[in-house]
């Protein structure tokens, strides 16, 4: 007979900035900074524009201001 409850060990919060989310926040920040460095070398390409859209959505999810990262 199948259990009707969802598995609790699979549950984790993506919005947490603590140890539950792992390195997701740090990886999103480093990915954004590496894309900024690539735009200085390669200029604006369609691939980079799409990558920026994806990373900016992640930063918005984690409540990180991308303007502060541009100045760093």
N, C-alpha and C positions, 0 to 999 in steps of 0.2 A: 504494500500500500504506500502510495507516494505521500510525502509530507507536504502540507499546505503552506508552511512557513518559508519565508525566504532565508537564504543562508546569511548569517550575521558576519561571518569572517570575511566575506567578499565586500562588505560595506566599507566605504571610505569617503571622506568629504574632499572634493576637489578644491573647494573655496578656502579651506584652512591653510594658513601659512606655517603651521607647526610641523611636527615630525610625521603626522599622518599623511600629509601630502608629499613627503619626501623632498626631492630636489626640484620639483616642478617650477616653483617661483624663480629659483636661481637659474634654471635652464632657460626659462622664457626671457630673463634679463640678458643673459649672455648671448642668446640667439639674436635678440634685437640689436645688441651692440655689434655683433659680427656682421649683421646685414648692413648696418651703417658704414662699417669699414669697407664692405664690398661695393656700396654705392659710390664711394670716393674713387675706387679703382675702375669699376665697370660702367659708371653712370646709371641712369634709370633704364632698366630693362623690364619687359613684361613679367618675367619670372620673379624679379625682385619686388615688383609692385604687388604681385599675388602673395609673396612670402611676407611682406610687410602687413598686408591685410590679416593674414592668419596670426601673426605674432601680436598685432595690436589688439585682436580679439582676446587673446590669452592674457595680455597685460590688463585689459579692461576687466576681465573676469577676476583677476587677483587684486584689483584696485591699486594698480601701479601707474603713476603718471609718466607717460612716455616723454613729455617735455623735459623732465628732470634727467632722463637718461641721455637725451641728445646733448645736454651741456656737460655731461660727465666725460 
